[in-house]
Amino acid sequence: MIHPDWPAPSHVKSLMTTREGGVSVAPWASFNLGDHVGDTPAHVAANRERLRQKLPAEPEWLRQVHSARVVEIGREPHPEADASFARQTGQVCAVLTADCLPVLFCDRAGSVVAAAHAGWRGLADGVLEATVAAMQVPPGEILAWLGAAIGPKAFEVGDDVRQAFVAQHPEAAEAFVSHPSSGTAPKWLADIYLLARIRLGHAGVHTTFGGGRCTFNEPASFYSYRRDGVTGRMASLIWLAD
């Protein structure tokens, strides 16, 4: 487990799981929490039960589709969305990732928390900005923690991805480094952490933490879809405690 190192209020609890400590076998070994990746359902259920013991309630598992949709916890069962927020104690926001960027949010007063799943599509479509807006607190009062994602030395993308970000924020060009490719189409190495910070900054959130781990290059700790194809999922979770 990773416990975010950020100055959240004491009643804001958060964590990110790693791939260690579960019952799943290869290629999902061992703490896979994704029920949509081909793993044995009983293994996923056992892993989720182990996680549940550390939480005040069952997490609100989302049906993630790389969108910018944000939902409030408890409003609909198993919603199709890529971010959630909660204002009530004991409600657990959660996102699953295996290279995409998980972002956890709270405000300085600890009145609201949120979790967002930001693959490049959702990031470009504004999932972080939508999450900030849904929290309905001044953006300058929001803290954000960036969980483990594919790092800037491993995240190869095409020119379409670069253009999608640069067209919205020209300074996003700083997050892309030209990468030699055997094909004719240009390739880039993208810094998803910097892209997230740029977009959060434009949304008024300037206090961010985390963002130093690479799922692709740390196979002992993290699942990576880009590295392995068939693999498990980690969870990033946040809630308000009593």
Buried (B, 14 or more C-beta within 10 A) or exposed (E): EBEBEBEBBEEBBBBBBBBEEBBBEEBBBBBBBBBEBEBEEEBBEBBBEBBEEEBBEEBBBBEBEBBBBBBBBEEEEEBEBBBBBBBEEEBBBBBBBBBBBBBBBBBBEBBBBBBBBBBBBBBBBBBBBBBBEBBEBEBEBBBBBBBBBBBBEBBBBBEEBBEBBBEEBEEBEEBBEEBEEEEEEBBBBBBBBBBBBBBBBBBBBEBBBBBEBBBBBBEEBBBBBBBBEEBBBBBBBBBBEE
